[in-house]
């Protein structure tokens, strides 16, 4: 039985989808079967980040509505074995997707995959609830910006009601900027009130590679790629020290 992990943030622009892609690909690199589920209806872009925009033809609403089985709807990455995507609908389905339907979908996916990573829409509305309702644990992605940390706090308050383990990932960490703002990773942890599972440095290659639909971990062993691998390692239960920024 696999594990479902929702990756969320309080606001857009934290790099949540990129982090989802990075962690998922790092888990697949470790030999795990990993399914990424994009739940951002109407604003999906995980397929672009994974380089699967022209390959993922079906979406999760097709599976929930019974139009096709899960194994036919998922799309495997052409280069990295074990990495799969289940897309979000381009528009809201006529038959509304319910939380029960999502729970049944993720439950089925956990039978096929070691890890199901759920890319959650930004904010704490109905899309958030749809993404979180089937999760075994959560990762909140934030940056060190005060507004991002405040929004992360609000997200954490909502997640507490689901009684699942919650961890923090601080993304796009710029040491020079942190020094100028007199902030630290400890401040981020204290503000969000969460244990830390990963620190990801600012890395220009991430933007460049994602724009081309290429996986960061296939082209780098340092910077963000190393951070993704560390987080994946911790998710599998290994003791891995936090990388120094």
TAZIDA-V152853 format. One record per residue. SS is DSSP state (helix for helix, strand for strand, loop for the rest). PSI is psi in degrees with one decimal (999 if undefined). OMEGA is omega in whole degrees, -180 to 180 (NA if undefined). Layout:
BEGIN
[[SS/PSI/OMEGA] [SS/PSI/OMEGA]]
END
This chain:
BEGIN
[[loop/126.6/-178] [loop/-179.0/-178] [strand/134.4/177] [strand/130.6/-177] [strand/118.9/176] [strand/133.6/179] [strand/116.6/-170] [strand/172.7/176] [loop/161.6/-179] [loop/-22.7/-176] [loop/166.3/175] [loop/162.5/176] [loop/6.1/179] [loop/-9.6/-177] [loop/23.1/-176] [helix/-45.3/-179] [helix/-39.1/177] [helix/-39.9/178] [helix/-42.2/177] [helix/-48.0/179] [helix/-44.3/-178] [helix/-45.0/180] [helix/-43.1/-179] [helix/-45.8/-179] [helix/-34.1/177] [helix/-36.9/176] [helix/-41.2/178] [helix/-35.5/178] [helix/-29.6/179] [loop/0.4/179] [loop/9.0/180] [loop/149.9/171] [loop/120.1/-171] [strand/129.9/175] [strand/124.8/172] [strand/127.6/178] [strand/115.5/177] [strand/119.9/-178] [loop/9.4/-179] [loop/81.5/-176] [loop/126.7/178] [loop/-18.4/-178] [loop/30.9/-176] [loop/143.6/173] [loop/5.6/177] [helix/-32.1/178] [helix/-37.0/178] [helix/-45.6/-179] [helix/-36.1/179] [helix/-9.7/-177] [loop/30.9/-177] [loop/21.0/-174] [loop/-33.9/-177] [loop/2.6/-175] [loop/-31.6/-177] [loop/100.8/-175] [loop/-33.7/-180] [loop/167.3/179] [strand/177.2/-173] [helix/-24.7/178] [helix/-30.2/177] [helix/-37.6/180] [helix/-46.4/-178] [helix/-37.1/-180] [loop/-6.0/178] [loop/15.1/180] [loop/-23.1/175] [loop/154.2/178] [loop/159.8/-179] [helix/-44.1/-175] [helix/-21.7/178] [helix/-23.1/-176] [helix/-28.2/-178] [loop/151.9/-178] [strand/125.7/-179] [strand/143.1/178] [loop/137.1/-175] [loop/-20.6/-176] [loop/-43.1/-176] [loop/105.7/-178] [loop/137.2/177] [loop/-3.8/-180] [strand/123.3/-175] [strand/159.0/178] [strand/139.2/166] [strand/114.8/-171] [strand/163.8/170] [loop/155.3/176] [loop/150.5/176] [loop/-36.1/176] [loop/165.5/180] [loop/126.9/-179] [loop/150.1/178] [loop/-44.4/174] [loop/108.6/-173] [loop/135.6/177] [loop/125.7/-178] [loop/163.8/176] [helix/-36.5/178] [helix/-41.3/178] [helix/-40.4/179] [helix/-40.2/179] [helix/-40.4/178] [helix/-38.5/178] [helix/-50.6/-179] [helix/-35.2/177] [helix/-42.1/177] [helix/-40.1/-179] [helix/-34.1/-180] [helix/-18.7/176] [helix/-24.7/-176] [helix/-26.6/-171] [loop/151.4/176] [loop/-38.5/180] [strand/135.1/173] [strand/111.2/180] [strand/121.0/-175] [strand/114.0/179] [strand/109.1/-172] [loop/142.4/173] [loop/153.5/177] [loop/154.0/179] [loop/-174.0/-175] [loop/36.4/180] [loop/-152.3/-176] [helix/-34.5/177] [helix/-38.5/177] [helix/-47.8/-178] [helix/-37.0/179] [helix/-38.7/-179] [helix/-35.0/-173] [helix/-25.8/-170] [loop/-24.1/-177] [loop/12.5/-174] [loop/141.8/174] [loop/-27.0/178] [strand/168.4/-175] [strand/146.3/171] [strand/122.3/178] [strand/123.4/-180] [strand/129.9/178] [strand/165.9/167] [loop/-177.9/-180] [loop/1.7/178] [loop/138.7/-178] [helix/-38.9/-180] [helix/-36.7/178] [helix/-40.9/180] [helix/-37.9/178] [helix/-44.6/179] [helix/-34.0/177] [helix/-38.9/177] [helix/-43.3/-180] [helix/-38.8/178] [helix/-43.5/179] [helix/-41.4/179] [helix/-38.6/178] [helix/-40.1/-178] [helix/-29.7/-178] [helix/-32.9/-178] [loop/-15.2/-180] [loop/-7.8/175] [loop/49.2/176] [loop/154.7/176] [strand/138.9/-178] [strand/133.4/177] [strand/159.5/-178] [strand/137.0/169] [strand/125.5/178] [strand/117.6/-174] [strand/157.8/176] [strand/48.2/-178] [strand/120.8/178] [loop/109.9/-174] [helix/-42.2/-178] [helix/-41.4/179] [helix/-41.0/179] [helix/-39.7/179] [helix/-39.9/-179] [helix/-37.4/-179] [helix/-4.0/-180] [loop/41.0/176] [loop/170.4/180] [loop/170.0/176] [helix/-35.8/178] [helix/-39.8/178] [helix/-42.0/179] [helix/-43.8/180] [helix/-43.6/-179] [helix/-41.0/-179] [helix/-46.0/-179] [helix/-24.2/-179] [loop/39.2/-176] [loop/153.0/169] [strand/149.7/-175] [strand/131.6/176] [strand/-15.5/-180] [strand/148.7/174] [strand/122.9/-175] [strand/119.3/-178] [strand/156.9/171] [loop/131.2/-174] [loop/110.8/-178] [helix/-26.5/-178] [helix/-26.6/-179] [helix/-49.8/180] [helix/-43.3/-179] [helix/-48.2/-176] [helix/-40.0/180] [helix/-35.4/178] [helix/-27.7/179] [loop/-0.1/-179] [loop/32.3/-180] [loop/140.5/-178] [loop/130.6/-176] [helix/-42.5/-174] [helix/-16.6/178] [helix/-6.3/-176] [loop/1.3/-176] [loop/151.9/173] [loop/15.3/180] [loop/-179.5/178] [loop/-132.1/-178] [helix/-36.7/-180] [helix/-42.6/178] [helix/-38.7/179] [helix/-41.4/178] [helix/-43.1/180] [helix/-38.7/179] [helix/-43.3/180] [helix/-44.6/178] [helix/-41.2/179] [helix/-41.9/180] [helix/-36.9/178] [helix/-31.1/179] [loop/-0.4/176] [loop/4.5/179] [loop/147.9/176] [loop/110.2/-176] [loop/121.7/-179] [loop/150.0/175] [loop/140.6/180] [loop/147.0/177] [loop/136.4/179] [loop/999/NA]]
END
